């Protein structure tokens, strides 16, 4: 699964190539090959990638809004959860040590 920053990096890569191709097209002796299909392909890929980025951004924003809309958690619940998690981590490390020793 691609993350948003990876998608934005892919877009930037294509934009850099597109700028390089445009520089070739703007050069005084124009290249002998038709680069228009390449430019169109790069533009189309940028559009698809940007749409994918926006879709993922909406998902992330929706999760954030859902979490923000919940009531606040009492401090005692947070402390209890932290202690249970720490205990589980410690127990998870002790149990494998006992199995090796036996």
C-alpha positions in Angstrom: 0.0 0.0 0.0 1.4 3.4 -1.0 1.4 6.2 1.5 0.5 9.7 0.6 4.1 10.9 0.6 5.1 8.1 -1.8 2.3 9.1 -4.2 3.4 12.8 -4.0 7.0 11.6 -4.7 5.8 9.7 -7.8 4.0 12.8 -9.0 7.1 14.9 -8.5 9.2 12.4 -10.4 6.9 12.6 -13.4 6.8 16.4 -13.3 10.6 16.5 -13.3 10.7 14.3 -16.4 7.9 16.4 -18.0 9.9 19.6 -17.4 13.0 18.0 -18.9 11.0 17.0 -22.0 9.6 20.5 -22.2 13.1 21.9 -22.1 14.0 19.7 -25.1 10.9 20.9 -27.0 11.8 24.5 -26.2 15.4 24.2 -27.4 16.3 26.0 -30.6 16.9 22.9 -32.6 13.8 20.9 -31.8 14.3 17.1 -31.4 13.6 14.9 -34.4 11.1 12.7 -32.5 7.6 13.6 -31.5 7.5 13.9 -27.7 3.9 15.0 -27.4 2.7 11.4 -26.6 5.3 11.2 -23.8 4.2 14.6 -22.4 0.5 13.5 -22.6 1.3 10.2 -20.8 3.2 11.9 -18.0 0.3 14.4 -17.5 -2.3 11.6 -17.4 -0.2 9.7 -14.9 0.1 12.8 -12.7 -3.7 13.2 -12.8 -4.3 9.5 -11.8 -1.7 9.7 -9.0 -3.2 13.0 -7.7 -6.7 11.4 -7.6 -5.3 8.5 -5.7 -3.6 10.9 -3.2 -6.9 12.8 -2.7 -8.8 9.5 -2.1 -6.3 8.5 0.6 -6.3 11.9 2.1 -10.1 11.8 2.4 -9.9 8.4 4.2 -7.3 9.8 6.7 -9.4 12.9 7.3 -12.5 10.8 7.9 -10.7 8.7 10.5 -9.4 11.8 12.2 -12.8 13.4 12.3 -14.4 10.2 13.6 -11.8 10.0 16.4 -12.1 13.7 17.2 -15.9 13.4 17.5 -15.6 10.8 20.3 -15.9 11.8 23.9 -12.7 12.4 25.8 -11.3 9.4 27.6 -11.0 9.7 31.4 -7.4 9.8 32.7 -7.9 6.7 34.8 -8.7 4.7 31.7 -5.6 5.8 30.0 -3.4 4.9 33.0 -5.1 1.5 33.3 -4.5 0.8 29.6 -0.9 1.9 29.8 -0.3 -0.4 32.8 -2.0 -3.4 31.0 0.0 -2.8 27.9 3.3 -2.6 29.8 2.4 -5.8 31.6 1.6 -7.6 28.4 5.0 -6.5 26.9 6.9 -7.6 29.9 5.0 -10.9 30.1 5.6 -11.5 26.4 9.3 -11.2 26.9 9.4 -13.4 30.0 7.4 -16.3 28.6 9.8 -17.0 25.7 12.7 -16.9 28.1 11.1 -19.6 30.3 10.5 -21.8 27.3 14.1 -21.6 26.2 15.3 -22.5 29.7 13.2 -25.6 30.0 
